[in-house]
Amino acid sequence: MFDHPQLWEEIGYRPQDGELKEGSSITLYRTEETSPKFLEDHSDIDDLIQFIIFDSQEKQIRWLTEAIKRNLEEDELRQDDIVVINPDPLTTRRSVGPIRSRLLEMGIQCHLVGIDTDRDIFFKPGIASVPFTGVHRAKGNEAGMIYIINAQDCHSTARNLASIRNRLFTAITRSKAWIRVLGVGGDMEELQKEYVKLKGQNFELRFTYPTEAQREQLRIVHRDVTTAEHKRLASGQTVKDLIENLESGSVHLEDLDKKMVDRLKAVLREE
């Protein structure tokens, strides 16, 4: 959420109703100048953008490999028209391994960018091969068909929300035409619900612009948390430790489970 509301207009949004100011309800839309309609003129939106839920990793793998095969054999796409992106850079090598193995069994050449190629080589020159990549290496590269796998990792109600949503945004914007957002389980269901709601609003953004205090609260609640910080928050702390961490700012009240905070308040009132 921008500190300066006018930045929304600088990135191509326009107010449809309401005002771009703190505390005001606002509806933002994109004009045909900032989002040209040429894709929608020849393809249905449900063909261009799909959020697809699977109940297991195996089903995600099977669907993806069959879809890539159809792209190459029936849709007249080339290998360099397709990119498969895993949003979490720490799990990419492990996550794409079974998918690549199945493609190779099907006779479809593929490679992991930065591992099977030099760091700066994205598409293999002179070789028909489907690139697999983490989100960071995907920056600056585009393709007609983008598959995002394990998108459930980009859903959260708490910490690191800004970072993981930026990963999803970066991956989606690599597409020149078609985007397939794939994921497994309940978090993917929640992500799909958000997309369905947005599509139902004709992709308009409707919200109340947060005040400075609310934006600061959002930054605290959804900030990046290191593994060590996460373990500390998840583990039990003595009251003394908790008070010291709150006073030092290494822990924020917003980091604590609300039910536990309410119970602590109730106990202190009884005392």
C-alpha positions in Angstrom: 0.0 0.0 0.0 1.6 3.2 -1.1 2.3 6.0 1.4 1.5 8.5 -1.3 -2.0 7.7 -2.9 -1.2 9.5 -6.1 1.3 6.7 -7.0 -1.6 4.6 -8.0 -2.3 6.9 -10.9 1.4 6.9 -11.9 1.2 3.1 -12.3 -1.8 3.3 -14.6 -4.9 3.3 -12.3 -7.7 5.9 -12.3 -10.3 6.6 -9.7 -13.8 5.6 -10.8 -15.5 6.8 -7.7 -14.3 8.1 -4.4 -11.1 10.0 -3.7 -7.5 8.9 -3.4 -7.0 10.1 0.2 -6.7 8.5 3.6 -9.9 7.2 5.0 -11.8 7.5 1.8 -13.5 4.6 0.0 -12.1 4.3 -3.5 -12.7 2.3 -6.7 -9.7 2.1 -9.0 -9.7 0.8 -12.6 -7.2 0.6 -15.5 -7.9 2.5 -18.7 -7.4 0.9 -22.2 -4.4 3.1 -22.6 -2.7 1.5 -19.6 -4.1 -2.0 -20.1 -4.8 -2.5 -23.9 -7.7 -4.8 -24.7 -6.0 -6.5 -27.7 -5.8 -9.9 -25.9 -9.4 -9.8 -24.8 -10.4 -9.0 -28.3 -9.4 -12.5 -29.5 -9.5 -14.6 -26.4 -11.9 -15.1 -23.5 -10.6 -14.0 -20.2 -11.1 -17.5 -18.8 -8.7 -18.8 -21.4 -6.1 -16.1 -20.7 -6.2 -16.4 -16.9 -6.8 -19.6 -14.9 -6.4 -20.4 -11.2 -6.4 -24.1 -10.8 -6.6 -26.1 -7.5 -5.3 -29.6 -7.0 -5.7 -31.9 -3.9 -2.2 -33.3 -4.3 1.2 -32.5 -5.7 1.0 -35.6 -7.9 -2.2 -34.3 -9.6 -0.5 -30.9 -10.1 2.4 -32.6 -11.8 0.3 -34.7 -14.0 -1.9 -31.8 -15.1 1.1 -29.5 -15.8 3.1 -32.1 -17.8 0.0 -33.0 -20.0 -0.7 -29.3 -20.5 2.8 -28.6 -21.7 2.6 -31.6 -24.1 -0.6 -30.2 -25.5 1.0 -26.7 -25.9 3.8 -28.2 -28.0 1.8 -30.8 -30.0 -1.6 -29.1 -30.5 -1.3 -25.4 -29.7 1.7 -24.7 -31.9 3.8 -23.2 -29.1 7.5 -23.6 -29.0 9.5 -24.6 -25.9 10.7 -21.0 -25.6 7.0 -19.8 -25.6 6.6 -21.6 -22.2 8.1 -20.8 -18.7 7.4 -22.7 -15.5 7.9 -20.6 -12.4 8.1 -21.7 -8.7 7.5 -18.6 -6.5 9.6 -19.7 -3.5 13.3 -19.4 -4.5 14.4 -21.7 -1.6 12.4 -24.7 -2.8 12.6 -24.4 -6.6 15.3 -27.0 -7.3 13.5 -29.6 -5.1 10.0 -28.7 -6.3 10.6 -28.8 -10.0 12.6 -32.1 -10.0 9.6 -34.5 -10.3 8.0 -32.4 -13.0 11.1 -32.2 -15.1 11.6 -36.0 -14.7 8.1 -36.7 -16.0 8.6 -34.3 -19.0 11.9 -36.0 -19.9 10.1 -39.4 -19.8 7.6 -37.9 -22.2 10.4 -36.9 -24.5 10.2 -33.1 -23.7 13.5 -31.4 -23.1 13.6 -28.9 -20.2 16.2 -27.2 -18.1 16.5 -25.4 -14.7 17.7 -21.8 -15.3 21.0 -21.0 -13.5 21.7 -24.7 -12.8 21.6 -26.3 -16.2 22.6 -23.0 -17.7 24.9 -20.1 -16.8 23.4 -17.6 -14.4 22.7 -15.1 -17.2 21.3 -17.7 -19.7 17.5 -18.1 -19.5 16.5 -19.8 -22.8 19.1 -22.3 -24.2 20.3 -20.9 -27.5 19.7 -23.2 -30.4 18.1 -25.9 -28.2 14.4 -26.6 -27.9 14.0 -26.7 -24.1 11.3 -25.6 -21.6 12.8 -23.4 -18.9 12.0 -23.9 -15.2 12.9 -21.1 -12.8 12.5 -19.5 -9.5 10.8 -16.2 -9.4 13.9 -14.1 -9.1 15.6 -15.4 -12.2 12.3 -14.9 -14.1 12.6 -11.2 -13.8 13.3 -9.5 -17.1 12.2 -12.6 -19.1 8.8 -13.1 -20.7 6.9 -15.9 -22.6 3.5 -16.4 -24.1 2.5 -19.1 -21.6 3.4 -18.9 -18.0 2.8 -21.7 -15.5 3.1 -20.8 -11.8 3.3 -23.9 -9.6 2.8 -24.1 -5.9 1.0 -20.8 -5.8 -0.5 -21.8 -2.4 2.9 -20.6 -1.0 1.7 -17.1 -2.0 -1.3 -17.1 0.4 -0.9 -15.9 3.9 -2.9 -14.1 6.5 0.1 -12.9 8.5 3.8 -12.5 8.2 5.8 -11.9 5.0 2.6 -11.2 3.0 4.1 -8.3 1.1 7.1 -10.4 -0.1 5.1 -13.5 -1.1 2.5 -11.4 -2.9 5.2 -9.6 -4.8 6.6 -12.9 -5.9 3.2 -13.9 -7.3 2.8 -10.5 -9.0 6.3 -10.8 -10.6 5.6 -14.3 -11.9 2.2 -13.3 -13.4 3.7 -10.3 -15.1 6.1 -12.5 -17.0 3.2 -13.6 -19.3 2.7 -12.1 -22.7 -0.7 -13.8 -23.2 -1.7 -16.8 -21.0 -1.2 -17.4 -17.3 -1.9 -20.6 -15.4 -1.7 -20.3 -11.6 -1.5 -23.8 -10.1 -1.6 -24.7 -6.4 -2.5 -27.4 -3.9 -4.9 -27.4 -1.0 -6.8 -24.9 1.2 -4.4 -22.0 0.7 -4.8 -22.3 -3.0 -8.6 -22.3 -2.6 -8.4 -19.0 -0.7 -6.2 -17.5 -3.4 -8.6 -18.6 -6.1 -11.5 -17.0 -4.2 -9.6 -13.7 -4.2 -9.2 -14.0 -8.0 -12.9 -14.9 -8.6 -14.0 -11.9 -6.5 -11.7 -9.5 -8.4 -12.8 -10.9 -11.7 -16.4 -10.4 -10.6 -15.6 -6.7 -10.0 -14.3 -6.4 -13.6 -10.8 -6.3 -12.1 -11.6 -3.0 -10.3 -9.9 -2.5 -6.9 -12.4 -1.4 -4.2 -11.1 -0.5 -0.8 -10.9 2.1 1.9 -7.5 3.9 1.7 -5.8 3.3 5.1 -4.6 6.0 7.3 -0.9 6.5 8.1 -1.4 4.6 11.4 -3.2 1.8 9.6 -0.4 1.5 7.0 2.1 1.3 9.8 0.1 -1.5 11.4 0.0 -3.3 8.1 3.8 -3.0 7.7 4.3 -4.5 11.2 1.8 -7.4 10.8 2.9 -8.4 7.3 6.6 -7.6 7.5 9.3 -10.2 6.6 10.2 -12.4 9.5 13.4 -14.3 9.6 13.5 -18.1 10.4 15.0 -17.3 13.8 12.4 -14.7 14.6 9.6 -17.1 13.6 11.0 -19.9 15.8 11.3 -17.5 18.7 7.7 -16.3 18.3 6.5 -19.9 17.9 8.3 -21.2 21.0 7.3 -20.5 24.5 8.7 -17.4 26.2 8.8 -16.5 29.9 6.9 -13.4 30.8 10.3 -11.7 31.5 11.5 -12.6 28.0 8.3 -11.4 26.4 8.4 -8.0 28.2 12.0 -7.4 27.3 11.4 -8.3 23.6 8.4 -6.0 23.5 10.4 -3.2 25.1 13.3 -3.7 22.7 11.0 -3.8 19.6 12.3 -7.2 18.6 8.8 -8.5 19.1 5.6 -6.5 18.4 2.3 -7.0 20.1 0.8 -7.7 16.6 3.1 -10.7 16.4 1.4 -12.5 19.3 -1.5 -14.8 19.0 -4.6 -12.7 19.8 -6.2 -15.4 21.9 -3.1 -15.7 24.1 -3.0 -11.9 24.5 -6.7 -11.8 25.5 -6.1 -14.6 28.0 -3.1 -12.8 29.5 -5.2 -9.6 29.9 -7.9 -11.6 31.6 -5.4 -13.2 34.0 -3.9 -9.8 34.9 -7.3 -8.3 35.5 -8.1 -11.1 37.9 -4.9 -10.5 39.7 
